[in-house]
């Protein structure tokens, strides 16, 4: 009986550790963030445009598309995308889809 319980515990432990090892596989990155000390946003009247930044100091400059569905936050308040150019030069974070290089939201501090 003791042998059966030990064997059962061994099997359960092995399954648990196998599942834990597999947990990180298959994750899909749907959004990436890019911090910047100086936002550079260009938006036209139709609310399309670009925002540029770097993911790291030594990384290449990224050009991210801005669309009418991009959300703009200033000091944690959602504001109209029409105010985007007013945020140029301010620190902020650009959240974007890494596949399409499209901004989902921009936070300005």
C-alpha positions in Angstrom: 0.0 0.0 0.0 2.8 2.4 0.9 4.5 1.6 -2.4 1.3 2.4 -4.3 1.0 5.8 -2.6 4.6 6.6 -3.2 4.3 5.7 -6.8 1.1 7.8 -7.1 2.8 10.8 -5.5 5.7 10.4 -7.9 3.4 10.4 -10.9 1.5 13.4 -9.7 4.8 15.3 -9.1 6.1 14.5 -12.5 2.9 15.7 -14.2 3.0 18.9 -12.1 6.6 19.7 -13.0 5.9 18.9 -16.7 3.0 21.3 -16.8 5.0 24.0 -15.1 7.8 23.6 -17.6 5.3 23.9 -20.5 3.5 27.0 -19.1 5.7 29.6 -20.9 5.6 27.9 -24.3 3.1 29.1 -26.8 2.6 32.6 -25.4 1.8 35.2 -28.0 3.0 38.8 -27.5 0.1 41.1 -28.5 1.5 44.3 -27.2 4.9 45.8 -26.6 5.8 49.0 -24.7 8.4 51.6 -25.5 9.3 54.3 -23.0 10.7 57.6 -24.2 11.9 60.7 -22.5 10.7 62.8 -25.5 7.6 61.9 -27.4 7.7 62.6 -31.2 4.1 62.4 -32.5 2.8 63.6 -35.9 -1.0 63.3 -36.4 -2.9 64.7 -39.4 -6.5 66.0 -39.3 -7.8 62.5 -40.1 -6.1 61.2 -36.9 -3.6 59.1 -38.7 0.1 59.5 -38.4 3.3 58.2 -36.7 5.0 58.2 -33.3 8.7 57.4 -33.0 10.8 56.0 -30.2 13.3 53.3 -29.1 12.7 50.2 -27.2 16.2 50.5 -25.6 19.0 53.1 -25.6 21.1 51.2 -28.2 18.1 50.0 -30.3 17.2 51.4 -33.6 14.5 54.1 -33.9 11.1 52.6 -34.4 8.3 54.2 -36.4 4.9 53.2 -35.1 1.6 54.0 -36.9 -1.1 56.1 -35.2 -4.7 55.4 -36.2 -8.0 56.9 -35.2 -8.4 54.0 -32.7 -5.1 54.8 -30.9 -5.9 56.1 -27.4 -4.1 59.1 -25.9 -3.7 59.5 -22.1 -2.3 62.6 -20.5 -1.5 62.3 -16.8 -3.8 59.2 -16.7 -6.7 61.0 -18.3 -8.0 59.9 -21.7 -8.0 62.8 -24.1 -8.7 63.4 -27.8 -6.0 62.2 -30.2 -6.3 65.7 -31.7 -4.1 66.9 -28.7 -1.3 64.5 -29.6 1.1 67.1 -31.0 0.8 69.0 -27.7 2.6 66.1 -26.1 5.8 66.3 -28.2 8.9 66.6 -26.1 7.2 65.2 -23.0 8.1 61.8 -21.4 5.8 59.0 -22.2 5.1 55.4 -23.1 4.0 54.0 -26.5 2.1 50.7 -26.4 1.9 49.0 -29.8 1.2 45.8 -31.6 4.6 44.4 -32.6 3.3 42.6 -35.7 1.5 45.6 -37.3 3.6 48.3 -35.7 0.4 50.1 -34.8 0.0 52.1 -31.6 -2.8 51.0 -29.3 -2.3 53.8 -26.8 0.1 56.5 -25.9 0.6 57.7 -22.4 2.2 61.1 -21.8 3.5 62.3 -18.5 
